[in-house]
Amino acid sequence: MIASYLRRFIEIVDERGVGPAIKSTVRFLSLSYHHYVGILKARKKVSELSDATQNGIHINYNPNPNSDLAQLCDVYGTDKGELTPDSNPYPWASHNYTDFYELIFSPRRYSIGSLLECGIGTSNNEFQNNMGEKANPGASLRVWREYFPNAEVTGIDIDPEVMFAEDRINTYCVDQTSEKSIKDFLDEHNGGFDIIIDDGLHGYHANVSLFENTIDRLSEDGLYIIEDVSYDNLEKYREYFIDGLEQYHTKFIDLENPNRPYRKSDRLIIISSV
């Protein structure tokens, strides 16, 4: 590795001179340092959570090259998973959520009748947690529609410009931080959901707001999933879901992905009724 860095330094010297080469090297070392510190912080927070919850399962595996879910992510352009990195339209590496999702979803693939996902995917940078200019609104909704052939798929998002309707997909403009906005949506949408996925604002208060205002619509044997959980707020989530809500069974899923070594938000929270 050091030899490759040295070769690159020499190349920059030849191309642009010593000054730019030194500047590039300093910038690289700074980024590497912050990257390494971030990894250590993530590991520390996950370790603290493990100590607090006591029980855990660690699974080692090689990715399934025939994963239906990952293949659908390639087709529709969502970052929940991938088979081939070239299919990822975003400047960041894809998550490996699909590896875990197939474990829990495949036995119920044909029995899921309804799914709600918060976060359709906007490119509008006026909205927090937008997907950037490469955004492909509705990508994951189309993945769920195809993976669950008997499900009606509902998407909600704060950006009115990404609303659309297709076969077995309906979308609604909803602010997940507003109790009234969520209630208005639920008043319009009768019935419950077998799966609810929060892939919206990725913040503690926004996650709790959506959970508290939609959990009553989760079916008796349904699953409620919060994606992209940052290690920064793990203690808050633990106190809220594990210490404060005895009527639900909560699991914290920490995923390791060699393409995302920083691991700041490669975490899921899975909630079900006791």
Salt bridges, closest charged atoms under 4 A:
GLU11 OE1 - ARG8 NH1 3.12
GLU48 OE2 - LYS44 NZ 2.55
ASP68 OD2 - ARG109 NH1 2.90
GLU117 OE2 - LYS80 NZ 2.83
GLU166 OE2 - ARG142 NH2 2.77
GLU166 OE1 - ARG145 NH1 3.11
ASP184 OD2 - LYS180 NZ 2.79
ASP187 OD2 - LYS183 NZ 3.14
ASP199 OD2 - LYS80 NZ 3.13
ASP199 OD1 - HIS202 NE2 3.31
ASP221 OD2 - ARG108 NH2 3.77
GLU227 OE1 - LYS80 NZ 2.57
ASP228 OD1 - HIS95 NE2 3.31
ASP228 OD2 - HIS202 NE2 3.16
ASP232 OD2 - LYS264 NZ 2.50
GLU235 OE2 - ARG238 NH2 2.72
ASP243 OD2 - ARG238 NH1 3.02
ASP254 OD2 - ARG263 NH2 2.04
ASP254 OD1 - ARG267 NE 2.61
GLU256 OE2 - HIS58 NE2 3.99
ASP266 OD1 - HIS95 ND1 2.71
ASP266 OD1 - ARG260 NE 2.62
